[in-house]
Amino acid sequence: MSLMLIILAVTIGLFIWGKFTPDIVALISMLSLFLFGILDLKETLSGFSNPTVIMIAGLFVIGEGIAQTGWTAIAGKKFVEWAGKSIAKLLVIITFGSGVLSGFVSNTGTVATLMPLTISSAWSMGTLPSRMLMPVAFGSNTGGLLTLTGTPPNIIANNALTDAGFVGFSFFEFGLIGVPLLLITLLYFRFVGYRLLPKNKTNNKPVDIESTLHKWIAAYKINDDYYRLRIRSLSPLINTTIDSWQFEKEYQVSIIRLKRRHPNVLKRVPAFEEFPSHKTELRYHDIITVKGDTEAINKLMIKFRLGLLPLEPITDELKHNLINQEVGMTEVIVNPKSILVGRKYRLGDYFQRFGIQLLAASRNNKPLQDKEIIVKAGDAFLIRGTWEHIGDLKKQHENLVIVGSPEGMAKNVENLSSKSYIALGALVLMIILMVFKIVPGAIATLISAGVILLSGCVPVSKAYKSISWTSVIMIAAMIPMGIALQKTGTAQMISNALVEYLGYIHPVALLGGVFLLTTLFSQVINNSATAVLMAPIAILAASSLNLSPAPFMIVVAVSASTAFLTPIGTTTNAMVMTAGGYKFMDYLKVGAPLSLMFLIISLILVPLIWPF
């Protein structure tokens, strides 16, 4: 038992020291338990097969799907609109949102969904993610207390109560304490906690599409030669193909995009032709986006009886009509040893091999206005293609260098596509499967993540990159610590001593002792394991004193779910650690005052709502 206490103390010490990353500390702890003979091999590696760990990994994929398909960008924009210019208001909005959502969705699911848009909103408001992510985690932990199924400790406490022959809690009964605690959390972060949150600089700043487009407009002078034309009823273009008219050769005009005003699903006529080919057939009322000088466009309009449509401001035009969830733009630079050097290309051409379209060119930081370009080393091109094809260009590193972050830009496109609704449907499916307990939570998460992957909302390669492996490994490696504490009898010994010393002083004193002990354990072991450990002890203590076990079960659920002092206190704490750049002491500094407030509120309200 003494050896167990030493390993526990060293583990906590290493977390506080911060010399090693949390996952390394957790692995050291796990291996120590095996090497000193406290756990066998199966127990040591049990965390890596734990459903919670698998569910967390799947939730990161689902969160990436929501981000990649535009929902994060839209929600982040709405959050910023609602907050106005007030960072404090944004803090309250995201904390409240995470709290309410986690009452019906798992805490980990809530954080995985809100984390990308919280990061985006923080940067948009001119603040740092570290000033917002911890409130999201703490808000979701507290919001889990709003319903019976909000968090596993609630279910564990309720089942322990009914198994002992007592009346269980109703679905919303936990909300009687959960609502006041969520309000306390909001007020705490609004007036106190925000001042304690660290200002950690991280490299997860999302791409600002507006500023990127402004930069391209200035660098490539692309604001003067884009037009949108409508094919009128008497136009000779109707029912002909693009190659019939030699637009590039005869008129020096390139067709960039085509929108069908009358798409036909049965005849496989799509609403958009993002990259019209020479064989694309033109139809009445089609709207074509073209690139060319004003004189050429005027000739085109007169000869082919085309109507000129008004353009939005060029930044909005590019963002709304040339960039979407499927298609994007980026900037590339030609390498000195590239095989492209010396070759002649025409701006506006579409290259089937690479799946890209050349929109504009620049040399020595000056835009090239010629229609045909003989490529030189160092030339920069603005290209357009599907996000997948743009990603594939990284394989052409011997020829081209991609500038900036196309992946980041893709996540901040606000337009929605069919895949956006598939991703949202996958999230809703997960919620339904969990709420109605159709399948276990881990299976529900894997099903939804599978829908995200199979539908192409997130490519498999990006899915693996989206998972925070530091968080996953740390949680998996720390689960054996809970097994060791129970197996060695260390937890039982400490629990019995606390009950013996406090039980006969006053019921509130015993209630406080249960709260503190549960909180202590939940800082270093899984909160579900903590609830399993403490529930029977609390029932036994209450029964021995002829007290109702209900208030003690509520306190077990509250203190197990609201472990704010360490990054491993809850899964959600661990999930935001890397994204927020948090250290062990950040949780202690921000979480200690809130934990103290929760203790005081619980000792006042719980006996009033659930009498002894």
N, C-alpha and C positions, 0 to 999 in steps of 0.2 A: 504493500500500500504506500509506503514511504517513497519507493521508486516511482510509483505512479504520480505522486504529488510533485516530485522533482521534474519529471518530464513535462507535466502540465505547466509548472512555473517557468521552465526554460522556454517552452513554446510561446507562452504569453510574453516573456521577456524579449524574445526574438521579434515578435510582431511589433512590440513597442519600439524596439531599437531601430527597425527599418533598414538595416544594412542589406538584408536579402529581400527579394520579392516575396509576396505572400504565398505564392504557390510553392516556392522552394522551402519556406518555413514549414508549411503544411506537410510536404513530402518528408522533410527531416523528422518531424514529429511522428508521422505514420511509420517510417522505417524504424525509429527508436522503439516504438511499441512492439514491433516484431522481433528486433534483435535482442531485446532484453527479455523476451519470452512472455510478455504480457498477453499478446494476441497471437493466434495461429495464422497461417497464410490466408485462409478463407476470410477470417475476420479482418485482417489487415487490408485486403483488397476489396472488401465489401462495398466501399463507397463508390467504386467505379461501375458497379452494377446497380446502384441505387436509383430507383425511378425518378427521384427528385433531380439528380444530376443529369439524367437523360432528358428530362423535361426542360431543364434550363437551356441545354444546348439547342433543343428544338425551338424554344421561344426566341432565341437570338435570330434564328433563320426566319421565323415569322415576322419579327420586328424588322428585319432587313427587307422582307417582301413588302411590308407596308411602306417602308422608306423608299424603296426602288420604284414603286409604282405611283408615287405622287401624293399619297395621303399625308405623309409627314410634312411635306412642303406646304400643303394647303392648311393643315391643322396649325403648323407653326406660324403661318401668316395670320390666321384667325386669332391665335393667342396674342400675337403682337398687336393686332388691331384692337382687340378688347383691352389690352393693357395700356394702349395709348403710348405715352412716353414714360410711363411709370414702371421701373424695374420692380419696385415693391409690389405693385399690382400684379405683374406677371408672376412673381413668386407665389402670391396667394392663389392665382388661377391654377397653376400647375400642381401646387400642393393639394388644393381642394379636388381637382380633377383626378389625381392619382388616388386620393382617399375614397372618393365615391366609386370609381371604377373597380377598385380592388375589393369592394364589398360584394361584387358579383363575379369578378374574374380573379384568378389566382394573383397573389402579390407579385410573383415573378413575371407572370404574363402582363400585368399592368406596367411594370417597370420596363420590360422588354419593348412594349408598344410605345411608351411615352419617352423613352430615353433619346431616340434620334431626334424627335421634334423638340424636346427640351434643349438639346445641344444647339439645334438650329435657331430656336427662339432666343436663346441666351446671346449667341453671337450677333443676331439681328438687332438686338436691343443695346448692343455695345457693352455687354458684360461677359463674364467668363462662365463656362459650364459648371465649374466647381462651386459657383454661387447659387446653383439651381438644382443640381442632381441629388445632393443629399436630402433636401426637402422632399423630392419626389419619392425617394426610397423610404424615408420616415413617414411620409403621408400615406404611402401604400401599406406599410406595416400597420399603421393606426386604422386605416380604412377597412382592413380585414376584420376588424371587430364590429362592423356594422351588421353582419348577418352570420347565421350559424355556419354557413359554408365558406365564409370569407377567407379563412385561414385554417390550416390543419389543427393547430392547438385548440380551436373552438370545438371542432368535431371530437377530438380526443377527450377534452374535458366533459363534453356532453355525454359521450359514450360511457366514460368512467362513472358518471353520475347514475345513468340508467342501469348499468351493469350491477351497481351496488344496491339497486332497488329503489332509487329515488326518482322523482319526476324530472324529466329532462327539460331543456330550454326550448322555447319556440324559435321559429326561423329568425325573427327580427328582435328577439329579446336582448341579444348582445348589443344591439344599437342603443339601448338605454345607457350604457356606459361608453359605447363607441362614439356616439355623436358628441358628447361633451369633450372627450379626449381629442377628437379630430378638430373641434373648435379651438381647444387649447393649443394644438399643434400649429394651426393657422396663425393664431395671435402670437405665439412664441416666435415663429420665423419672421412674421411681419415686423415685430418691434425689438426682438432680442437676438434670435438666432442668426439673422442675416448679418449682423455685425461680427459674429464669431466665425462665419464661414470663410475658408481660406480663398486666396486669390491665386490659384494654381494655373499656370499657363500650360495648355495642352495643344497638341497638333491636330485636333479634330475639327478645326474651323471649316464649316461648309463653304462650298464655292458660291460666291455671290454672282448670280447670272447677270444681274443688271450691270454691275461694274465690268464684268468680263466682256459683255456685248459692247459697252461703251468703248472699251479698249480696242476691240476689233474694228469697230466703226472708224475710230481715229487712225488706226494703223493701216487699214486696207482701203479706206475711202469707199465703203460699200453702201453709203447712204444716198447715192445719186442715181444708181442704175438698176434698181429693182422696181418692177411694176406688176400689177395684177390686172389681167385682162379677161373679159367675159366673151365667150363665143356666142354671137347673136344668131337669130333664126335664119338669116339670109347668108351667113358666112359660108364660103366655099370650103372651109376646113371641115365641116360636118361630115362624119362618116368616112374620113380619110385618115391615113396614118401620118405620123410626124415626119418619117423619112421621105414622104412624097413631096415635101416643100423645101427641104434643104435650108432650114432656118439659119443654122450657123454659117453656112457657106454663102448664102445669098444675102442675108440680112444682118449677120454678125449678132444674132440674138440666140440665147440659150434658154430652153424651157427647163426650169428648176423643179417645179412641182405642179401637179394637176389635181384639182378638186372637182369631183362629180356632183353636180347639183341634182342629178337623177340616178343614183346608184341602183343596181339591180342585183340582189343577192342570188337569185335563181340563175342568172346568166353570168355569175361570177364577175360582175362589174363592181369593183370596190368604190367606197366613197372617196378614197384618196389614191393617187399614184405618186408616191413620194419620190420616185426616181423614174420618170417617164422614159421608156426606151424608144428606139426608132420605130418599133412596130406598134407602139401605143396608138389606139384609135381615138380620134377626137370626136366629141359629141356636142349636140346642142346644149347650151347653157353651162358648159364646162368653164371653170375658172382656172386660168393658167398663171403661174408666177414665173415671170421671165426676167432675164438679166441682159441688159443692153443699153446703149446710149439713147438719149431722148430722140434724136433724129431718126434712128433706126426703128424705134418703137412707134413713132408717128407714122412712118411708112407702112409698118405692119398693120396698124389699126385701120388705115385707109384702105389698103388692098384687101384685107381679109374681113373687113366690117366687124371689128372688135370693139367692145365697150371698155372704157377705162374705169376701173374701180378705185375708190379712194384707199390710200394706204394709211395704216396707223403710223404713229411715230416709229421711226425705223427700228428702235430697240424693241418695241412691242411687236412690230411686224416679224422680226426675226424670232422672238421668243414664242409667239403664238402660232406662226405659220410655218416656220422652218425647223423648229425644235419641238419635240414631244416625247412621250414615253418610249417610243420605238426608235426615233431618229434624233440625232444630235449633231453638234458641230464641235470642232476642236482645231487647234493650231499645230502644225508640224514643221520641223526644220530639216532640210536635206543635209545628210552627213557628207563630209568631203570625199569619202571613198564610195559613195553611193553609186549604184549602177544607173541611177536616174540622171546623173550629171551629164549634160550635153544633149539630152533628149528634148524633143519639142512636144509641148502639150497645149491644148486649147482650154482656156478657162470656161467652166460650165460643163465640160465633158464628164461623163460618168464612166468609171472604170470597173467593169464587171468583175475582174479578177480580185480586186481588193474591196469591192462594194462601197466605193467612195466617189464623191463628186467634188471637183475642184471649183471653189467659189471665187477665190481671190488670191493674189500673190503679192509678196513684198520682198524687196531686195535692199540691203543696207538701210533698213528702217524706213524705206520709201515705197509707197504702193506702186505696183506695176499696172499700167492701164492697157497694155497691149493685149489683144485677144489671144495671141499665141505666144507662149513663153518657152525660151530655150533655157533649161534648168542649169543653174550654177550652184556650186557648193555654198551653203549658208542661206539659200533662198528659203523663205517662209511661206507656207501655203495655209489658207483657211479652207478646211475640207468639211464635207457633210456626208453622213452615212448612218447606218444603224449603229446603236451603241455597241452591239456585239462586234460589228466589223471594225469600229474604231478601237475596241479593245484588242482585236486581233492584230492591229498594226504594231503592237508592241513586239510582235515576233519579227517585224521588219527593222529591228534596231540597227542593223548594219546599213540601212538605207535612210531611215527616218527617225527623228526624235520627237516624241509627243510632248507638247508643252502643257503644263498645268495638270489638272486632274479631271479627266472625262467622267470617271466614276462618281466623283463628288458632284459634278454638274448634273449628272443624270438623276441623282437623288433629289435635286432641288427644282426639277421641272414640275410646274404646277398643273399642267394639263393631265387629264385622266384618259386612260385607254381601257380596252376590254380587260387587260391583265390587272388593272387597278381594282376592278370589281371582283375579279377572281381572288386576289389577295385579301380584300375586305371580306369576301365570302368565307375564305379559309379561317380568318380570325373569328367571325361569327359562328362558324361551325365548331371551332374549338370551345367557344363559350357555351354553346348549347350542349355539347357532349359533356362538359364539366358540370354545368348547373344541374342537368337532369341525371347525372351520374350514369350515362349510357355505357361509357367505358372508363377505365382509370385515367387519371389526369395525364400521365406520361404518354399513354396510347393516344389520347385526344390530341396532344401536342404533336406527336409524330405524324398522325393522320393529316393534320393541318399543314405541317411543314412539308409533308409529301406532296400535297396539292400545290403548294407554292413552287416546289422544285419541278414537278412533272408538267406544270403549265408554263414553265419558262419565266415566271415572274422574277426569279433569281437564278442565274446560272449556277451550276454545282460548284464551280471554282470560287465564285463570290460567296456562296453559302458558307463554305468552310472558313473563308477569311472573316466573315461577319461574326463568327462565334468568338467570344472572349475566353480563350482557352485558359488564361490566368485564373479567371473566376471559376471556371468549371473544374479545373484540376485542384484548386485550393479547397473547394467545397467537398469534392470527392475524397481528398486526402484527410480532411478533418472529421469526417463522419466516424471513422474508427475510434476517435478520441471519446465519443459518447459511449461506445461499446465498452471501451477499457474502463471508464469511470464506473459503469454499472457492474462489470465483471469482477473488478477488484474489491467492490464493496465500498469504495471511497465515497461515492455519492450518498449511499445509504447511511454511512456513519455520520456524515456532516448533517444530513437531514434530520436524523433522530436526535442529535444533540440540540439542534435549533428548536425543535418542537418541545423537547424536555425543558429547556430553559425559559421559553416564552409562553408555553401553553397555559400556565396557571396564573400569569400576570393579568391579562385581559384579552378577550377575543380579538380586539383590534391589534394588540401587540403580536398575537400569533398570526393574524392576517398580514401584518407588515413583515413578519419574519418569512412567511411563505413567499410574499412578493419579492423580497430581497434575495432569498435563496434561489428562486426560480430565475430571477434576472441574472444572478451570478453565473448560474449554469448556462443560461442561454447566450451568454457572451462568448462561450468557447465551444459549445456543442450545438448541434442542430436543434431548432426550436421545437420540432415535433418530438424528438427524443427527450428533450427537457420536459415537455408536457406529459409524455408517457411516464417518465420517472417520478414527477412530482404529484400527479393526480391521485394515485392511491395513497401516497403519504399524507396529502392534505385531507382526504376523506377519512382516513384512519384517525388523524389528529382531531378533526371536528367531531367525529362520532364518540371518541373517548371522553370528550368534554360535553357530550349531549348538545352539540351545536349543529345547526343546519350546514351541510357541506356546500350548498349552492354558492354563497359568497366566496368561499375558498376556491371553488372551481372557476368562477369568473376571474378571480385574481391570478390564478395559474395561467389562464388563457391570455390575459392582458400582459402579464410580465414575461411570458414566453414569446409573445408576438412582438413586443416593443423593446427589443434588445438594441439599444442605440450606441453602446459604448465601444464596440469593436467592429471591424469590417467583416468579421465572420459571425457576428451576432445573429444575423438573418441572411438569407440568400440575396435579398434585394440590396443589402448593404454591400455585399461582395460584388454584385453586378455593376454598381456605379463607381467602384473604387478606381479602376483603371481609366475610365472615361473622364472622371473628375480629377484625376491626378492626386487622389487623397492619400494621406499617410495614416498610420494607426492612431496617432495623437489627435488628428482632426476629428475623428469620431468621438473620442473621449471628451474633447473640448466642447463640441457642439451638442453631443448627446447627454452629457451628465446633467445639465440644468433641466432638460426636458424629461429625463428619467425621474428626477426628483419631483418635478411637478406631477408626473403621472402617479407616483407613489402617494403624494398628498391627496390628489383628487380621488384616487381609488379608495383610500382609507376613509374619506369623507362620504362619498356617494354610494359605494358598494353596500355598506351595512344599512343605509337608508332604503335602497331599492330591493336588496335581498337580505332581510333581517336574519340575525343569528338564531 
